[in-house]
Structure formats: structure tokens, C-alpha cells
Amino acid sequence: MSGTLERVAADWLLLSSRPHDWVVSTGAISTVEGASVRSVPEVAWSPLTRLGLGSALRRVAEAGERCMLHLRDGSRHEGTLRRVGADFCELVTGEERRLRLVAFDALAAAQSLG
């Protein structure tokens, strides 16, 4: 995947890749290309950078838009995020509105489909 890095936080980043945005778990990243040679010291980071992955996923859930969850095992699940807990999220999938719980440890990225 490629795009413009919009925000970096403690354990996730926001990647803008038109027409979709991605919330990516930093634990699922193995390589980065085209990174800046400069960095900003942690003391200069915005307080928003302390927000965890759950905070980013709650914004997706609040928007009510469909999304695609990409798991570290390579599987993908499309639906709408409902509840987001401390270490998991609930995804409502399909016309039968099945509920799928996804552990943050298994999540590689959430892609907006809206």
C-alpha cells in the first residue's frame, strides 16, 4: 500500500491513499519507503499522538461508514465498526448483520470504503 502519511501516533498511523484512508497498526509494518531523513523529537509531538489504536477506530465507528479490516493473517472482512473496546473491535458484516470480534493484535489495518 502507498499513500501520504497524515498522522503518526503511539501504535497506529493514518495513511491517506485516495480514494480511501487507512488506519494502520504500526506493529503490522515491516518496511517503509520514501521516509523523510528528518524526525521530530517526541517532546514536540502533539498530544494526539498519545491516542491509541482504539481512539482511531472509534472515529471510524462514529462515522458509520463501511470499512475493510485487513488482518495480519491476510484475511479481510468488510462491514461497519460498532463497538471498540480496549483491545478489540466489533465489526457487523453482511446482510445478515453477523457480528465479528477482532482483536487489535490480529489487526493490520482498517481501510475506509466511504
N, C-alpha and C positions, 0 to 999 in steps of 0.2 A: 504494500500500500504506500502511497505517496501523497503529500499534501503540505499545507502550511501549518507550522506549529503555532497554535494560538495561545495556549496556556499550559504551564507545567505545574504540577502540584506534588505533594508528598509521594503518592503511589499511583498517579494517573496523569495523562496528558490529553489535551484537546487538539485534534488534528482536523483541519478544515480541508476537505477534498471534494470540491464541488461535483455533484450537487448535494453530497451528504457530508455530515460531520461525524467524527469518530471520537468516542471516549475510549482511550487505550490504557490498559493496565500496564504500568511500567515493568512489572515482573514478566510480562509476555514479550518484551522487546529484546531481541538478541543482537541486532546491528542497527546503526544509524548512518545514513549517508548525507552529505551536504550540510553538516552541522557547522555552526559558527565557531571560529577559533577563540572567541571571547566568551566569557561567562560572567554572570552576576553573582557576587557573594551572597550566601544565604541570609545574612543580616539585612540585605537590601530587598529581599523578596517581599511581595505583597502578603498580607495576612491570608488571602485566598489560597495561597499555596499550601497552607496547613490543612485545608479541607481534604478529607479522604475520598476514596472512590465512591462510597455511598452517597456523598453530597452531590457528586456529578450525576450519578444515576437517578437521584431524586429529582433533579431538574428535568431529566428526560421523562420520568414518570409523570411529573406535574404537567408537562406539555401535552401528555396524552397522545403523542404521535407514535406510529408504528416504528419499530426498530428491529434490527437483526443482531442477535447476540452471537458472537463468534467465540467458541470455546477453545481452550488450549489443545484439546484432542482433535481439533479440525472440524468438529461438527458445528452446525449453525441452526439457530432457532429464531423464527420470525414471530413477532407478536407485539403486545403492548405491556410495558412495565407497569406493575401495580404497586405493590408494597416493596420498600427497600429497607432491609434491616442492617445490622452492624456488619454482617459478613455474608449476606446473601441477598438476592432479589427474587421477586416473583414475576414471572412472565406469563401472560394469558395468551394462548395460541389457538389458531384455527377457529372455524365457525362454531365448533362445539365448545369453545371457550375453556379449553383444558388449562389447568394451572401447572406450571413447571417451576420448581425452585432451582435456582442456580447459585452455587457457592462462588464467592468472589475469587477464591483460589483457582477455580476452573475457568474463569472468565478471561479471555484475551482482549476483547474489545466489544463495544456496543456501537453500532452504526445506525444513524438516524435514517429513516426512509421517508420522512415527511416532506 
